[in-house]
């Protein structure tokens, strides 16, 4: 693709477009009418749009706001995939590559935000590479106390 604008040069923008393409190919294959299906489409679209808009802003604060919105959309997309799996409309295996792209997107956005001078508590941006994602209510409460 020929590059016309600055945001198109960003690796994160290209990764977000690849995720968006994956979602576009996936949605027609889900036959059931599911709110999570529609919910996945919106944040997948939102991620590259907010990256582009944020990259076009001149103030650090405005740029950070759009990058943070894109990060939230990536997390929403991941949760939508989880819902589709929990409703047995997809399998865990089917979402692995998409989840890996979303981890990459979130990490890259965090890098952009840190580059703008924003600092974060480590536990608020924890990204797990692999492992068991199920935990009990008691474990969640323990994490809240830490």
Number of C-alpha atoms within 10 A of each C-alpha: 4 6 8 8 10 10 19 18 12 13 12 23 21 15 17 24 18 16 25 22 13 14 18 15 11 14 13 10 10 13 9 9 8 13 11 17 22 12 16 24 17 14 23 26 21 20 27 26 19 21 25 22 14 23 22 15 14 9 11 15 15 15 21 24 15 22 27 21 18 27 25 16 23 29 18 18 28 22 16 20 25 18 19 21 16 12 12 10 16 17 14 13 9 12 16 12 12 19 21 15 19 23 19 17 24 23 17 18 21 20 13 18 21 13 12 14 11 13 10 10 7 8 10 7 11 9 12 9 8 7 6 6 6 7 8 8 9 9 11 10 10 10 10 9 7 6
